[in-house]
Amino acid sequence: MSFLQNHKLGPVYGTSLIALLALLATSIAKQPTMESFAISPLIVGIVLGIILGNSVGKKLPTKWHLGVIFSTKTILRAGIVFYGFRLTFQDVVIVGWGGVVFSLIIVSSTFIFGYVVGTKFLKLDRDTSILISAGSSICGAAAVLATEPVIKAEPYKTSVAVATVVVFGTIAMFLYPFLFQSDFLAIDEQEMGTYLGGTLHEVAHVVGAGYAMNMEVANTAVIVKMLRVMLLAPFLIILGVWLQSKVSSGVSTKDENKTKITIPWFAFGFIAIVAFNSLNLLSTSLVSTINSVDAFVLTMAMTALGMETRLNKFKGIGLKPIYLASILFIYLVLAGYGLTLLVL
């Protein structure tokens, strides 16, 4: 087994291990039971990564970890860039200005509210508050993944944020169809689609809940959700500028004073891909293939983050992250409904 200890190939072996785990996660996520709960490969991947990372992963050769880190950094950024192939600027036209305004208000207000509640009232650390708020306000696990390298958060904080997205997103996926079908909300299909797409965490949750109602709700919900995803890039840029300004002005706390906060280049790559995809130069089948590959790449990144997560870091965290996520969940349900009636 000496070839496995080869220092030059160590990073390759580490990356290959992550790829194999991502394949396993993808296979598990395709099982009927998992699909019925809209559990994406990303979520399965981080669970597998945590299990392996806290057991046999501790015994892996040191050089293998370079491949794991490569997956959490370079591969992650590439996955976020090519996530843009899921979007086009034409999506904005379809939902109209009402959908755009709705998405802007939901994303900005939810994030600001979550950050203030997390850091000021719950006394959570800055990174955890930002990650949970980003995941709740934009696009679930993908937003958490994209935000992590901007704030240079520790892997276990990313895992905590992703866990809250899964829990409350799944609850909402079953709650919304029940509220709609019971006529409790008293809104039509288009309004319900906007409400659904504007407030549910994951794209998978939106799809699952939408199709549980009807096609009109599902189609509107997916488009509005994609609008929120499109706001990911400007959000990352603004976040990077804001954090840099706090460091430059010298008002950063010890928790906030990272070595160097940079503007995320991959956010501009994301915008460029959306612009390119809007030109419809590629066939639908090719774009579908790219999206499938990108989903696998993001699963690799999530699995690697799980591998780097150590459960002993969770000691002392307590229930505050759950409190924040539950407060944001309630905020999205109530504020989203009120905004639906006001804007549409």
CORTA-V232616 format. One record per pair of residues at least 6 apart in sequence whose C-alpha atoms are under 6 Angstrom apart, sorted by the first residue. I is the first residue (numbers start at 1). GAP is how many residues later the second one is. Records with the same first field share a line. If there is no record, write none. Layout:
I=GAP / GAP
//
This chain:
10=53 / 54
11=52 / 53 / 55 / 56
12=55
14=50 / 53 / 54
15=52 / 53
18=282
19=281
22=23 / 277 / 278
25=16 / 19 / 20
26=15
29=11 / 12
38=166
42=257 / 260
45=254 / 257 / 258
46=256 / 257 / 260
49=254 / 257 / 258
50=256 / 257
53=254
68=236
71=230 / 233
72=229 / 232 / 233
76=225
77=189
79=215 / 218 / 219
81=185 / 188 / 189
84=186 / 189 / 190
85=189 / 192
87=187
88=186 / 189 / 190
89=189
98=246
103=95 / 125
107=30 / 31
110=27
111=22 / 26
114=19
115=14 / 15
118=6 / 11
127=26
128=29
131=13 / 30
132=29
134=9
135=6 / 8 / 9
136=65
138=90
139=62 / 63 / 90
140=25 / 61 / 62
141=21
155=150 / 154
156=153
169=32
173=32 / 36
177=36
189=28
190=27
193=24 / 27 / 28
194=27 / 30
196=25
197=9 / 24 / 25 / 27 / 28
198=27
199=133
210=7 / 8
211=7
233=34
237=26
240=23
244=17
246=6
//
